[in-house]
């Protein structure tokens, strides 16, 4: 079951700093980690992902790679997250096998979520839920999508985009199973403390 705080790494070129922040987030109780660095070349992405993997294994947290099925399979990471322009989901599922986690971005479209479920993904992600500095031009996803997902899907729905400690409880109450967060964790003065505050919001839910 995919539930809780889903940390997504920032575009950080300093691998040592990135690893320190990732370990602090793991100590804070994240339930899943996605490696995403849009500014890094393939070599740096491989180096950083390879360095993060043992940390996730140590804390027994699934490690997801953004976009790259090849990198996921090369490292034997736990799964991959795919956008609509990153490949055919049915083909990716066949290539990865059933033992890997496959997630798909569905933006503000429930039809994409239904199609993704049919293609065999393990979770769908809706967003941006709020204005996001990571993707300032992303369409806004109405929080009613999560109630729709709860009644019409059999897989978890992840919320992403502009989620902070101020609005996180609202998104969980709307029906999101998991919150994908970048800046509110990794740009925090105290990464571990910020992570713990997010995870406590899920503990407060029935």
C-alpha positions in Angstrom: 0.0 0.0 0.0 1.4 3.4 -1.1 0.6 5.8 1.7 2.3 8.6 3.5 5.0 11.1 2.5 6.6 10.5 -0.9 9.8 12.6 -1.1 11.0 13.7 -4.5 14.6 14.9 -4.7 15.5 18.4 -5.8 17.7 19.5 -8.7 20.9 19.3 -6.6 24.3 19.1 -8.3 26.2 18.6 -5.0 25.9 14.8 -4.4 27.1 14.9 -0.8 24.6 17.6 0.1 21.9 15.7 -1.7 22.7 12.5 0.3 22.7 14.3 3.6 19.3 15.7 2.8 17.9 12.4 1.7 19.2 10.6 4.8 17.5 13.3 7.0 14.2 12.7 5.1 14.6 9.0 5.6 15.2 9.5 9.3 12.1 11.7 9.4 9.9 8.9 8.2 9.2 9.2 4.4 7.4 6.2 3.0 8.9 6.4 -0.5 11.6 8.3 -2.3 11.8 9.3 -6.0 15.1 10.4 -7.5 14.5 13.3 -9.9 17.2 15.7 -11.1 16.1 17.5 -14.3 19.3 19.5 -14.5 21.8 16.6 -14.2 23.3 14.8 -17.2 23.0 11.0 -17.4 26.4 10.5 -15.8 25.5 12.6 -12.7 22.0 11.1 -12.5 23.5 7.6 -12.5 26.1 8.5 -9.8 23.5 10.2 -7.6 20.9 7.4 -7.9 23.6 4.7 -7.3 24.6 6.6 -4.1 21.0 7.0 -2.8 20.0 3.4 -3.4 21.9 1.9 -0.4 20.4 4.6 1.9 16.9 3.6 0.9 17.7 -0.1 1.4 19.1 0.7 4.9 15.8 2.5 5.8 13.7 -0.1 3.9 12.0 2.7 1.8 11.2 2.0 -1.8 13.4 3.9 -4.3 11.8 5.2 -7.5 13.5 6.6 -10.5 11.9 9.5 -12.4 11.3 8.9 -16.1 14.2 6.4 -16.8 13.3 2.8 -17.1 16.8 2.0 -18.2 18.4 3.6 -15.0 15.8 1.8 -12.8 16.7 -1.6 -14.3 20.4 -0.9 -14.4 20.5 -0.1 -10.6 17.7 -2.6 -9.8 15.8 0.2 -8.1 12.3 -0.5 -6.8 10.4 1.3 -9.6 9.9 4.1 -12.0 7.6 7.2 -12.3 6.5 8.0 -15.8 5.0 11.1 -17.4 2.7 11.1 -20.4 5.6 11.8 -22.8 7.9 9.2 -21.3 6.6 6.1 -23.0 3.8 3.6 -23.3 2.7 2.4 -19.9 1.7 -1.1 -21.1 5.1 -1.6 -22.8 6.9 -0.3 -19.7 5.1 -2.6 -17.4 6.0 -5.5 -19.7 9.6 -4.5 -19.8 9.9 -4.0 -16.0 7.9 -7.0 -14.9 5.4 -7.2 -12.2 7.8 -6.9 -9.2 8.7 -3.2 -9.9 6.5 -0.3 -8.8 5.2 1.7 -11.7 3.7 5.2 -11.2 2.2 7.6 -13.7 1.5 11.3 -13.8 -2.1 12.1 -14.7 -2.0 15.8 -14.1 -5.6 17.1 -13.9 -7.1 14.3 -16.0 -9.1 11.4 -14.6 -9.3 9.8 -18.0 -5.5 9.4 -17.9 -5.8 7.7 -14.5 -8.3 5.2 -15.7 -6.1 4.4 -18.7 -3.0 4.1 -16.4 -4.8 1.7 -14.1 -5.8 -0.4 -17.1 -2.1 -0.4 -18.2 -1.1 -1.9 -14.9 0.4 0.9 -12.9 0.6 0.7 -9.1 -0.3 4.4 -8.4 -1.4 7.5 -10.2 -0.4 11.1 -9.4 -2.5 14.2 -9.8 -1.2 17.7 -9.7 -0.2 20.4 -9.5 -2.6 20.7 -6.5 -1.4 24.2 -5.8 0.9 26.7 -7.5 4.3 25.0 -7.8 7.7 26.6 -8.3 9.0 23.3 -9.7 6.4 23.3 -12.5 5.0 26.9 -12.6 3.0 26.2 -15.8 1.5 22.9 -14.7 -2.3 22.7 -14.9 -4.1 22.9 -11.5 -5.6 19.6 -10.4 -8.9 20.0 -8.5 -8.8 18.2 -5.2 -12.1 16.5 -6.1 -10.1 14.2 -8.2 -9.0 12.3 -5.1 -12.5 11.6 -4.0 -13.2 10.4 -7.5 -10.1 8.2 -7.4 -11.2 6.8 -4.0 -14.5 5.6 -5.5 -13.5 4.7 -9.0 -9.9 3.4 -8.8 -8.5 0.4 -7.1 -4.9 1.9 -6.9 -3.6 4.7 -4.7 -3.7 8.3 -5.7 -0.7 10.6 -5.0 -0.9 14.4 -4.8 1.9 16.6 -6.0 2.5 20.3 -6.7 2.9 23.1 -4.2 2.1 21.0 -1.1 3.3 22.5 2.1 2.7 21.9 5.8 0.0 24.6 5.6 -2.2 22.8 3.0 -1.2 19.2 3.4 -4.0 18.2 5.8 -6.5 19.6 3.3 -5.1 17.3 0.6 -5.1 14.2 2.8 -8.7 15.0 3.8 -9.7 15.2 0.2 -8.7 11.6 -0.2 -5.0 11.6 -1.3 -3.2 8.4 -0.2 0.2 10.0 -0.4 1.8 13.4 -0.8 4.7 13.9 -3.1 6.8 16.8 -1.8 10.0 18.4 -3.0 10.6 22.0 -1.7 8.7 21.9 1.6 11.1 19.1 2.6 14.4 19.6 0.9 14.5 23.4 1.1 13.5 23.4 4.8 16.1 24.6 7.4 15.6 21.3 9.2 14.8 18.5 6.7 14.2 15.8 9.3 11.9 18.0 11.4 9.9 19.1 8.4 9.5 15.5 7.3 8.4 14.4 10.7 5.7 17.1 10.7 4.3 15.8 7.4 4.4 12.2 8.5 2.5 13.1 11.7 -0.4 14.4 9.5 -0.9 10.9 8.2 -0.8 9.4 11.7 -3.6 11.7 12.7 -5.8 10.2 10.0 -8.0 7.2 10.7 
